[in-house]
Amino acid sequence: MIKLKFLSNQQDIDFQNDSIYVTFSTNTYLKFQGNPRLVYFFDIPHSVNEREINASIEQNLFEESKDNSKEFYPLTFKYIYKYFLTYTQFYNRLDNLVSKHKEISHIEYSENISFIFTSAISAICKKYKKVELSVDETFDGFSYRHNNVMLSDIPFKIDNHNFYILLYAIYLRLFNHKVFVLPSSFMIDIPKRINILKSSIFTVHNRLKKLMGLLKPSKHPFGLTSLDFSKISKNTYKLDKKIWEKYREDERYVIEHLISTFFSKYPYDYLTRLRLKVEKLLRWSNTKCVILDETIDAYRRLILSACANEKIDAEFVPHGIISEKIQFSFTENDDYNHRYIPKILAWNDYSYRYFEKMKLESLPISFPINISPYKKNKPKDILVLLSYGDRVNLNQFEEDIIKILNSVDYKNTKIDWKIHHNIFSDSNDIMNKQKKRIEQKYNTNINFLDHEVKSSSVMKNYNVVIFTTYTTGIYEAALLNVPFIIYSNENEECHGIQVEFIPIAKNENDFRNLLKQDNNDYLVDIRKSLTKNITLNKYLLNKCA
């Protein structure tokens, strides 16, 4: 009789012969490396294919939506795929582990990890008839923010009337309005006759109440509402088993729960009223085109649906470097494409040509990447730009730091580190704790630049920039003529860059060799690709001509 025990934190382990221990921390695993009773969770194979999962979910939600009572099912996609990817990797890794150690009789874990993890544990225990032991103990958490709550971009408590919409629409027509754009950090110096589509126009009455102190201010970032998926929802929205026949019962249960939670917050009549308000604003303002910054968010999908109903053009500007096949994983249905895939303003010819291969309408533009003013400082060797992790490896942040420290002479190399600005303090706290533990292990100081420092403002102070994921920073480095290396095992297919010609390291040997190279021709190629086409601003001006 063997107990499988998931460690809640990075404490010293009192190894017992009757237990197998699982840690989510690379640092903890290395500390006790060689002990056969310790397993590093994220080393266990997961067999997750993100594109295939996304395509399947998209297709099935769209099939469900053909039933009028399920019309808004595609709006739930973002929440399903984010949680379901994580659920799948949890389940597959647990399945791999338990099937390998058939002597396991009990599985012990902290109930505070997340509802997705506990759901996977319950499903595995049911499958293999194991005893489930949940304990109430502190869990350190993951660097990638993974918890029970997710923010929503759909406005909450919309006005009951259309008075303010009508006034705004009349104002827009007086000034010959043509195009709406969704708020984006890249939309700089918007030309006349182009306006930002703010969801606040549908909530004017409530905002007035807040100003008068009649409503409490929102406690969520940017005034967004939140969905708590750990709670049992009152309403139950069922899946058509014929449509989801390839999914296990536990998988369908998870998806049904996510859908039910979403619609308990946003009932059908509310979404219908909101879409009607969007349609009226578009129609009354004589809008010719809406340009979106995302296509999978619920509110953005509602806008796309409104555009389709009003026969108004919709276009999409990616807000960062993207994997084209993951962004648009399901493209095999013309009705779906018409409703949910807008014309794509690709960042360069490479991405444009790939969208064309996917038979999606696209146009290459020169994107206005915002390079921050140069902040000169003492020259250093390396700037490492880290990711928090992702839905498959939730502690990649810690893993990447250790991987790079093991690949360089960190005692004699001047290195600065930086992560993307993160608004979630809990995630920042977890990463800071992980950083301190690594510093102790390696007896070194890991110097992190402040959140407020823009990466593009300091890149020129370094001999090379290291990226641990595919990010828009790659374009920034190329525009600044700063050599870079992508040090990642991710199997990303980002066709906005020619991956065969850029320095990508999959292991320590690759990385060390690339650090020695001095061929920077790839920088010229990327710069040319980003600057040869019509600018976004010129394109917008042409839209209004």
Sequence and secondary structure as in RCSB ss.txt:
>XXXX:A:sequence
MIKLKFLSNQQDIDFQNDSIYVTFSTNTYLKFQGNPRLVYFFDIPHSVNEREINASIEQNLFEESKDNSKEFYPL
TFKYIYKYFLTYTQFYNRLDNLVSKHKEISHIEYSENISFIFTSAISAICKKYKKVELSVDETFDGFSYRHNNVM
LSDIPFKIDNHNFYILLYAIYLRLFNHKVFVLPSSFMIDIPKRINILKSSIFTVHNRLKKLMGLLKPSKHPFGLT
SLDFSKISKNTYKLDKKIWEKYREDERYVIEHLISTFFSKYPYDYLTRLRLKVEKLLRWSNTKCVILDETIDAYR
RLILSACANEKIDAEFVPHGIISEKIQFSFTENDDYNHRYIPKILAWNDYSYRYFEKMKLESLPISFPINISPYK
KNKPKDILVLLSYGDRVNLNQFEEDIIKILNSVDYKNTKIDWKIHHNIFSDSNDIMNKQKKRIEQKYNTNINFLD
HEVKSSSVMKNYNVVIFTTYTTGIYEAALLNVPFIIYSNENEECHGIQVEFIPIAKNENDFRNLLKQDNNDYLVD
IRKSLTKNITLNKYLLNKCA
>XXXX:A:secstr
 EEEEE SSS      TTEEEEES HHHHHHTTT TTEEEGGGS     HHHHHHHHHHHHHHHHTSGGGTTGGG
GHHHHHHHHHHHHHHHHHHHHHHHH TTEEEEEEETTS HHHHHHHHHHHHHHT EEEEE       SS  SSEE
EE S SS  SS HHHHHHHHHHHHTT  EEE   TT  S  TTEEE  GGGG HHHHHHHHTTSS    SGGG E
EEETTS  SS     TTTTTTS HHHHHHHHHHHHHHHHHS HHHHHHHHHHHHHHHHHTT  EEEES SSSHHH
HHHHHHHHHHT EEEE  SS   HHHHT     HHHHHHH  EEEESSHHHHHHHHHTT  EEE B         
    EEEEEEE    SS TTHHHHHHHHHHTTS TTSS EEEEE     HHHHHHHHHHHHHHHHHHTS   B  
TTS HHHHGGGEEEEEESS  THHHHHHHTT  EEEE       TTS GGGS EESSHHHHHHHHH    HHHHH
HHHHHHSS BHHHHHHHHH 
